Amino acid sequence: MESNAERIDKLNSLSGQILDSAIEVHRVLGGPGLLEVVYEEALAP
């Protein structure tokens, strides 16, 4: 069974990956001013 610290570490890692991906979308597609739908389409599986 995972400890709370292990779960927090996994969540922190996942959040970092999501933020890194959003920043990459912003860098590649341009910004500021991108609509939320652009990020939704670019980041959706």
Beta strands, then each sheet from edge to edge (+ up, - down):
end
